[in-house]
């Protein structure tokens, strides 16, 4: 995860995923949060109190998520407060709410990174996947608006039944020409916490998923804009081969999940902390755990994709 590069060298990252709303205007087949009947937004004062407490506890990276986080009526107030507390803030979005005005606003607030979901280069397939009319054009417009404002932007492409490896490669190839990084998310089914994802579109056998991961590793040799760290992808293969992986999850230790009710979970998949957990391949927890486990592991992970990180440093202007 490139957001952790600078702090990984210092070995001082702590990350929280804060789902501020369960409301969403898409109906993605890989997700089921939108199926939750009772729509909730965390209250602004409660959100601020949680952020202040997290900062006091040493958390420095914050992902505002959902649902669609920009549907929270106080999204920009929460973002402004987080930046005031000096969090590094990034958020995923389907892009439908990022017009030129909101992109300018995000730029003025110094948002650190925005990730826009983009699951297929075929407009009709993308629309079928997301359950949203004209999502292809809306998401692409959002990316262009963010890029125009020079906001660090990447694309999220989730592995699903309606997007094969050839489709994923088309997404990667298209955005490499735009100098946009692509994060490929592993498919998951999560039912035990408030973070509901999964469905028919995420139903893969271990063998099927392993073959997809192998293809992604091959793509990384061809394209320079795939964010996923090689060490993480190799860890996924070990997991699918039923091997004990070398880098357990740090959920509940250096990474937390907090939902729209303000309930704190060790991760998005479990209600209780599991020591040295190796029970899933949730990318947003397992990949940063490699970087956050030790300085040695962080440097090793970076060395695996040194050309990519050198390019990231060049693009971002970070000085070590």
C-alpha positions as CSV (number, residue, x, y, z in Angstrom):
1,X,0.0,0.0,0.0
2,X,1.8,3.1,-1.2
3,X,0.2,5.3,1.4
4,X,2.3,3.6,4.0
5,X,5.7,4.0,2.3
6,X,7.1,7.0,4.2
7,X,5.8,5.9,7.6
8,X,6.9,2.2,6.9
9,X,10.5,3.4,6.7
10,X,10.1,5.2,10.1
11,X,8.1,2.2,11.3
12,X,5.3,4.2,12.9
13,X,2.0,3.5,11.0
14,X,-1.4,2.9,12.8
15,X,-4.5,2.7,10.6
16,X,-8.2,2.9,11.2
17,X,-11.1,2.2,8.8
18,X,-14.0,4.4,9.8
19,X,-17.2,3.5,8.1
20,X,-19.2,6.7,8.7
21,X,-22.3,5.6,6.8
22,X,-24.0,2.4,5.6
23,X,-25.8,4.3,2.9
24,X,-24.8,3.7,-0.8
25,X,-26.2,4.7,-4.2
26,X,-24.8,1.6,-5.9
27,X,-25.8,-2.0,-5.7
28,X,-22.6,-3.8,-6.4
29,X,-22.8,-7.6,-6.6
30,X,-19.5,-7.9,-4.6
31,X,-21.0,-6.0,-1.6
32,X,-24.1,-6.2,0.5
33,X,-23.9,-3.1,2.7
34,X,-26.5,-1.5,0.4
35,X,-28.9,-4.2,1.4
36,X,-29.0,-3.1,5.0
37,X,-32.5,-1.8,5.5
38,X,-31.8,0.7,8.3
39,X,-29.7,3.5,6.9
40,X,-27.4,5.1,9.4
41,X,-24.9,8.0,9.5
42,X,-22.7,8.5,12.5
43,X,-23.4,11.8,14.2
44,X,-20.9,14.6,13.6
45,X,-20.1,15.2,17.3
46,X,-19.6,11.4,17.9
47,X,-17.4,11.2,14.8
48,X,-15.2,14.0,16.1
49,X,-15.0,12.5,19.6
50,X,-13.9,9.2,18.1
51,X,-11.3,10.8,15.8
52,X,-9.8,12.8,18.8
53,X,-9.6,9.6,20.9
54,X,-7.9,7.7,18.0
55,X,-5.3,10.5,17.6
56,X,-4.5,10.4,21.3
57,X,-3.9,6.6,20.9
58,X,-1.4,7.2,18.1
59,X,-3.4,6.4,15.0
60,X,-2.2,8.5,12.1
61,X,-3.8,7.0,9.0
62,X,-7.5,7.2,8.5
63,X,-9.7,5.8,5.8
64,X,-13.2,7.3,5.7
65,X,-15.4,4.6,4.2
66,X,-19.0,3.3,4.1
67,X,-21.2,2.6,2.2
68,X,-20.5,5.6,0.0
69,X,-18.7,7.9,2.5
70,X,-19.7,11.1,0.5
71,X,-23.3,10.4,1.2
72,X,-22.8,11.2,4.8
73,X,-24.4,14.7,5.3
74,X,-21.4,15.9,7.2
75,X,-18.7,14.2,5.1
76,X,-16.7,17.4,4.5
77,X,-16.9,18.5,8.2
78,X,-15.6,15.1,9.3
79,X,-12.8,15.3,6.7
80,X,-11.9,18.9,7.8
81,X,-11.7,17.8,11.5
82,X,-9.6,14.8,10.7
83,X,-7.1,17.0,8.7
84,X,-7.1,19.5,11.6
85,X,-5.9,16.6,13.8
86,X,-3.2,15.9,11.2
87,X,-4.5,12.5,10.1
88,X,-3.4,11.2,6.7
89,X,-6.8,10.8,5.2
90,X,-8.0,8.8,2.2
91,X,-11.3,7.4,1.1
92,X,-12.8,5.0,-1.4
93,X,-15.7,6.2,-3.5
94,X,-17.8,5.1,-6.5
95,X,-17.2,8.6,-7.9
96,X,-20.8,9.5,-8.6
97,X,-20.6,12.5,-6.3
98,X,-17.3,13.9,-7.4
99,X,-18.0,16.8,-9.8
100,X,-15.7,19.7,-10.5
101,X,-16.9,21.6,-7.4
102,X,-16.4,18.8,-4.9
103,X,-13.0,18.0,-6.5
104,X,-11.9,21.6,-5.9
105,X,-13.2,21.4,-2.3
106,X,-11.2,18.2,-1.7
107,X,-8.1,19.8,-3.1
108,X,-8.4,22.8,-0.8
109,X,-8.8,20.5,2.1
110,X,-5.6,18.7,1.2
111,X,-7.1,15.2,0.9
112,X,-4.2,12.7,0.8
113,X,-5.7,10.2,-1.6
114,X,-9.0,9.2,-3.2
115,X,-9.7,5.7,-4.6
116,X,-12.4,5.4,-7.2
117,X,-14.0,2.1,-7.9
118,X,-13.7,1.0,-11.5
119,X,-14.5,-2.6,-12.2
120,X,-14.7,-2.9,-16.0
121,X,-13.9,-1.1,-19.2
122,X,-17.1,-2.2,-20.8
123,X,-19.8,0.4,-19.8
124,X,-22.6,-2.1,-19.8
125,X,-20.7,-4.7,-17.8
126,X,-19.7,-2.0,-15.3
127,X,-23.3,-0.9,-15.0
128,X,-24.4,-4.5,-14.4
129,X,-21.7,-5.0,-11.8
130,X,-22.5,-1.8,-9.9
131,X,-26.2,-1.6,-10.3
132,X,-26.0,2.0,-11.2
133,X,-26.9,3.8,-14.5
134,X,-24.0,5.2,-16.4
135,X,-21.5,4.4,-13.6
136,X,-18.7,4.0,-16.2
137,X,-19.0,7.6,-17.3
138,X,-19.6,9.0,-13.8
139,X,-16.6,7.2,-12.3
140,X,-14.3,8.2,-15.2
141,X,-15.5,11.8,-14.9
142,X,-14.7,11.8,-11.2
143,X,-11.2,10.5,-11.9
144,X,-10.6,13.2,-14.5
145,X,-11.9,15.9,-12.0
146,X,-9.6,14.6,-9.3
147,X,-6.6,14.5,-11.7
148,X,-7.3,18.0,-12.9
149,X,-7.1,19.2,-9.2
150,X,-3.8,17.2,-8.8
151,X,-5.4,15.1,-6.1
152,X,-3.5,11.8,-5.5
153,X,-5.9,9.3,-7.1
154,X,-6.0,5.6,-7.6
155,X,-8.5,3.1,-9.0
156,X,-10.0,0.1,-7.2
157,X,-10.9,-2.9,-9.2
158,X,-12.4,-5.7,-7.2
159,X,-12.1,-9.3,-8.5
160,X,-15.6,-10.5,-9.3
161,X,-17.4,-13.0,-11.4
162,X,-18.3,-10.4,-14.0
163,X,-14.8,-9.1,-14.5
164,X,-12.3,-11.7,-15.7
165,X,-8.5,-11.4,-15.8
166,X,-8.6,-10.0,-19.3
167,X,-11.1,-7.3,-18.1
168,X,-8.8,-6.5,-15.2
169,X,-5.8,-6.1,-17.6
170,X,-7.9,-3.7,-19.7
171,X,-8.5,-1.6,-16.7
172,X,-4.8,-1.6,-15.7
173,X,-3.7,-0.8,-19.2
174,X,-6.2,2.0,-19.6
175,X,-5.2,3.8,-16.4
176,X,-1.5,3.3,-16.9
177,X,-1.9,5.6,-19.9
178,X,-3.5,8.1,-17.6
179,X,-0.7,7.6,-15.0
180,X,-3.2,6.3,-12.4
181,X,-2.4,3.5,-10.0
182,X,-4.7,0.5,-9.8
183,X,-5.5,-1.5,-6.6
184,X,-6.9,-4.9,-7.2
185,X,-9.1,-6.1,-4.3
186,X,-9.5,-9.7,-3.3
187,X,-13.1,-10.9,-3.1
188,X,-14.4,-11.7,0.3
189,X,-17.6,-12.7,2.1
190,X,-18.1,-10.9,5.4
191,X,-21.2,-11.4,7.6
192,X,-20.0,-11.5,11.2
193,X,-19.6,-7.7,11.7
194,X,-21.6,-4.7,10.4
195,X,-19.3,-4.5,7.4
196,X,-21.4,-6.7,5.0
197,X,-19.7,-7.6,1.7
198,X,-20.0,-10.6,-0.6
199,X,-22.5,-12.4,-2.7
200,X,-22.6,-14.5,-5.9
201,X,-20.1,-12.3,-7.6
202,X,-17.4,-13.1,-5.0
203,X,-17.9,-16.8,-5.0
204,X,-14.6,-18.4,-6.1
205,X,-13.0,-21.7,-5.3
206,X,-9.4,-21.5,-3.9
207,X,-8.1,-22.9,-7.2
208,X,-9.9,-20.3,-9.3
209,X,-8.8,-17.4,-7.1
210,X,-5.2,-18.7,-7.0
211,X,-5.1,-18.7,-10.8
212,X,-6.4,-15.1,-10.9
213,X,-3.7,-14.0,-8.4
214,X,-1.0,-15.7,-10.5
215,X,-2.3,-13.8,-13.5
216,X,-2.1,-10.5,-11.5
217,X,1.5,-11.3,-10.6
218,X,2.2,-11.7,-14.3
219,X,0.5,-8.4,-15.0
220,X,2.8,-6.7,-12.5
221,X,5.7,-7.6,-14.7
222,X,4.0,-6.0,-17.7
223,X,2.5,-2.9,-16.1
224,X,4.0,-0.5,-13.5
225,X,0.8,0.9,-12.0
226,X,-0.5,-2.1,-10.0
227,X,-0.4,-1.0,-6.3
228,X,-0.7,-4.5,-4.8
229,X,2.6,-5.5,-3.3
230,X,4.1,-8.7,-4.7
231,X,4.7,-10.0,-1.1
232,X,1.0,-9.6,-0.4
233,X,0.0,-11.5,-3.5
234,X,2.4,-14.3,-2.7
235,X,0.9,-14.4,0.8
236,X,-2.6,-14.8,-0.8
237,X,-1.3,-17.8,-2.8
238,X,0.1,-19.4,0.4
239,X,-3.2,-18.9,2.1
240,X,-5.1,-20.5,-0.8
241,X,-2.6,-23.4,-0.8
242,X,-3.5,-23.9,2.9
243,X,0.0,-22.9,4.0
244,X,0.7,-20.9,7.1
245,X,1.5,-17.4,6.0
246,X,4.5,-15.5,7.2
247,X,2.7,-12.3,7.9
248,X,-0.3,-12.5,10.2
249,X,-3.0,-9.8,10.3
250,X,-2.5,-6.9,12.7
251,X,-6.2,-6.2,13.0
252,X,-7.0,-5.2,16.6
253,X,-3.4,-4.1,17.2
254,X,-2.3,-1.6,14.6
255,X,-5.4,-1.6,12.5
256,X,-9.0,-1.1,13.6
257,X,-12.5,-1.0,12.0
258,X,-15.1,1.4,13.4
259,X,-18.7,1.5,12.1
260,X,-21.5,4.1,11.8
261,X,-22.7,3.3,15.3
262,X,-19.2,4.0,16.7
263,X,-18.7,0.3,17.5
264,X,-15.0,-0.7,17.4
265,X,-14.0,-4.0,15.9
266,X,-10.5,-5.5,15.6
267,X,-11.2,-5.9,11.9
268,X,-14.0,-5.9,9.3
269,X,-14.5,-9.7,9.6
270,X,-14.4,-10.5,13.3
271,X,-16.0,-9.2,16.6
272,X,-13.1,-10.4,18.7
273,X,-9.3,-10.2,18.5
274,X,-7.5,-13.3,17.3
275,X,-3.8,-13.5,18.1
276,X,-1.6,-13.9,15.0
277,X,-4.7,-14.1,12.9
278,X,-4.4,-15.9,9.5
279,X,-8.1,-16.5,8.7
280,X,-8.7,-14.4,5.6
281,X,-7.2,-12.5,2.7
282,X,-8.9,-9.2,3.2
283,X,-6.6,-6.9,1.2
284,X,-7.1,-3.7,3.2
285,X,-6.0,-5.4,6.4
286,X,-3.6,-8.1,5.3
287,X,-1.5,-6.0,2.9
288,X,-0.7,-3.1,5.3
289,X,-0.1,-5.6,8.1
290,X,3.0,-6.7,6.2
291,X,4.4,-3.2,6.2
292,X,3.4,-2.5,9.8
293,X,4.7,-5.8,11.4
294,X,8.3,-4.7,11.5
295,X,10.8,-2.4,9.8
296,X,12.6,-5.4,8.3
297,X,9.3,-6.7,6.7
298,X,8.5,-3.2,5.4
299,X,11.8,-2.9,3.7
300,X,11.6,-6.4,2.3
301,X,8.1,-5.7,0.9
302,X,9.3,-2.5,-0.7
303,X,12.4,-4.2,-2.1
304,X,10.0,-6.7,-3.9
305,X,8.6,-3.8,-5.9
306,X,11.4,-1.3,-5.8
307,X,10.8,0.1,-9.2
308,X,7.2,0.9,-8.4
309,X,8.0,2.6,-5.1
310,X,10.8,4.7,-6.7
311,X,8.2,5.8,-9.3
312,X,5.8,6.6,-6.5
313,X,8.3,8.7,-4.7
314,X,9.0,10.6,-7.9
315,X,5.3,11.2,-8.6
316,X,4.5,12.2,-5.0
317,X,7.5,14.4,-4.2
318,X,8.0,12.7,-0.9
319,X,11.5,13.3,0.5
320,X,12.9,10.8,2.9
